[in-house]
């Protein structure tokens, strides 16, 4: 089955050049290189906790800031997810997770519905984590949701921005892991399509 749940996407613009491969039936292996250390750490955590194999090679105009690269990585990951899922036949469709990290607690609920929407409630106190802007966390998930056609509801609370952000990426990983599980042969929608 795993041969049908893989995707490879490349996107090159005047601002970024990204190549991404994903295997939804992998073992959580990752090879991440975006030039943004904290973002690499988050994508590695996503792969490890989702069980998806993920390779990301990305270069971008980091002399400007990380915005374009993080945004485009979200777009590419979303497109790859949509490609890997195909017609979504048999998937659980819904997934959710609550992940603590020290004082922080994050929650994520996803619906692989074909309709994109993000609600995210998380306040950050620091403008950056390393060279990663904390504003980009929501923007990454917005970009992913839009490109993948996935409805996402996320929130995080706590005092430490590193903990909140990492807990969000891990909650996202576990929610997606649960939503893509194959449970049968039917498409879980009264419309007959997702």
Protein Blocks (a to p, Z undefined) as FASTA:
>chain_A
ZZmmgccdddddfkbccdddddfklnopacddehpaklmmmmmmmmmmnopacddddddd
fklmmmlmmmmmmmmmmmmmmmmnmnopoiaoiacddddehjbccddddddehpacdddd
dddfbfbghjacfklmmmmmmmmmmmnopacddddedjblklmmmmmmmmmmmmmmmmmp
cfbjbdcdfklpZZ
